[in-house]
Amino acid sequence: MDLRKIIDKKDEESRSSIYKVRKSANDEASQIGAFADIKNAKALADSKKDDGYKVYDEKGNHQPGGPLDPSFC
């Protein structure tokens, strides 16, 4: 597989993902937002981090980092 196809596939995956702000991946009742743009999800989660909110992708994987975190993308 060539590099262009890999990049195109990653771009497509990132455009179609929804990032959910919840206390845990399986706690639907705690969800306070869902965003197509991970930066928006991380900003909300960061503002609520003291309450235990984090960002999870559609597969339930935690997406660490936020605007105040040095690892923020």
BELSUL-V789585 format. One record per residue. N is the residue number from 1. PSI is psi as a letter, one per 40 degrees, with the letter a starting at -180 (NA if undefined). OMEGA is omega in whole degrees, 0 to 359 (999 if undefined). NEAR is the number of other C-alpha atoms within 10 Angstrom. Layout:
n:N psi:PSI omega:OMEGA near:NEAR
n:N psi:PSI omega:OMEGA near:NEAR
This chain:
n:1 psi:h omega:181 near:5
n:2 psi:i omega:185 near:6
n:3 psi:d omega:181 near:8
n:4 psi:d omega:180 near:9
n:5 psi:d omega:179 near:10
n:6 psi:d omega:179 near:11
n:7 psi:d omega:179 near:11
n:8 psi:d omega:180 near:11
n:9 psi:d omega:178 near:11
n:10 psi:d omega:178 near:11
n:11 psi:d omega:180 near:11
n:12 psi:d omega:179 near:11
n:13 psi:d omega:183 near:10
n:14 psi:d omega:179 near:13
n:15 psi:d omega:185 near:11
n:16 psi:e omega:182 near:11
n:17 psi:i omega:173 near:15
n:18 psi:h omega:180 near:17
n:19 psi:h omega:185 near:26
n:20 psi:h omega:178 near:28
n:21 psi:h omega:184 near:30
n:22 psi:i omega:175 near:24
n:23 psi:d omega:174 near:21
n:24 psi:i omega:185 near:19
n:25 psi:d omega:184 near:19
n:26 psi:e omega:184 near:11
n:27 psi:g omega:182 near:9
n:28 psi:d omega:182 near:12
n:29 psi:d omega:181 near:9
n:30 psi:e omega:184 near:14
n:31 psi:h omega:179 near:17
n:32 psi:e omega:178 near:15
n:33 psi:i omega:175 near:14
n:34 psi:h omega:188 near:18
n:35 psi:i omega:172 near:17
n:36 psi:d omega:180 near:15
n:37 psi:h omega:183 near:14
n:38 psi:d omega:180 near:22
n:39 psi:d omega:178 near:17
n:40 psi:d omega:179 near:17
n:41 psi:d omega:181 near:25
n:42 psi:d omega:178 near:29
n:43 psi:d omega:179 near:18
n:44 psi:d omega:181 near:21
n:45 psi:d omega:180 near:26
n:46 psi:d omega:180 near:21
n:47 psi:e omega:181 near:13
n:48 psi:e omega:186 near:16
n:49 psi:d omega:179 near:14
n:50 psi:d omega:177 near:8
n:51 psi:e omega:176 near:10
n:52 psi:e omega:182 near:13
n:53 psi:i omega:180 near:21
n:54 psi:i omega:179 near:25
n:55 psi:h omega:177 near:30
n:56 psi:i omega:176 near:24
n:57 psi:a omega:184 near:19
n:58 psi:d omega:180 near:12
n:59 psi:e omega:179 near:10
n:60 psi:e omega:179 near:13
n:61 psi:h omega:178 near:12
n:62 psi:h omega:179 near:17
n:63 psi:g omega:185 near:17
n:64 psi:i omega:176 near:14
n:65 psi:i omega:178 near:18
n:66 psi:i omega:183 near:23
n:67 psi:d omega:180 near:16
n:68 psi:e omega:180 near:11
n:69 psi:h omega:182 near:11
n:70 psi:e omega:180 near:8
n:71 psi:e omega:182 near:9
n:72 psi:h omega:181 near:13
n:73 psi:NA omega:999 near:11
